[in-house]
Amino acid sequence: MLFSVSMLSLAFVATMASASSIDNTQMQAVVLASQAKVSGSYTFRNVQTGKYLQFTRNSGKANVYTQSSKKSVSLKWTRVSGSSGKSKGSWQGVSIADGSSNGKCLAAQYGKQNGQGKDIAAVAYACRTSGESVAKQVWALVPCGTSSSAITFSKKVSRRRRSLDLEDRANNAAITEPVVVDEDEDEDENDVEESPLFTDEDVAEYTETDDDADFNLGKRGSSSTYCILTHDHLFDQRARAVGSKAVKSAGGFTSQGMVDFNAKDKSQWWAVVSSRSHGLVVKPGIARAPSWRK
């Protein structure tokens, strides 16, 4: 069942409120019903820039941003308990990690933009399963854009393999938790500095010098386009999504900028491809495409 245009319109009206704190529960309901349930190794390639989202460690700092080289990230469908701002509860979605045993997860950094508090950057941070600000590491992969915007499908790829590889709800009752970093463990990763989750600093656009990205998406494997939304403050602020531009965030880290969610904005579209197959598989009754996908 798809959401009606009227319901979707109401959800977008809620997100357009000028106040920093709003009632955004209608949009939250659309996102929760539309998000893809997925685990495994995937690549995220931005449709507008052709670059891949990936974790790196440079000069002792943990960074995460888009680069021309191809690299996968680790996704895990998860449910965590903790807080988002002043609210406490349970948050269910996807964790996005670097895949190492003692690594980092993608987290929404909260700051100020145009005088309003909001999530301003997607940063690399120690993975958590509970506690303060845990919702910052829970993400929603929501169908947006069109398959044709990401790929000209090969004739050898069946229709069943043209969208996200989703786990069957009946066979996956147990929720998978992300890897937790042991801060006391004596390993090199513990010496890597990570970006703060809260900041008063402004972000500045970061530009790579080795920009040799291949923009011909038609040559790639089967994929579908998704927007990456944070669950943090989704219920009480305008929905925020991961954008196409890398930024310099607080503390001199390189991170991926976040923007107000707009399903029609191609800079927010990501071609998601499984690292273990040529395409991604949709299983009926799991991910429901919202009406903005049409």
Helices and strands as residue ranges (DSSP letters): H 5-15, H 25-34, E 40-46, E 52-58, E 61-67, E 73-84, E 87-97, E 104-113, E 116-126, E 130-131, G 134-137, E 139-143, H 147-150, G 159-161, G 188-191, E 204-206, G 217-219, E 224-230, E 240-249, E 253-260, G 266-268, E 270-274, G 291-293
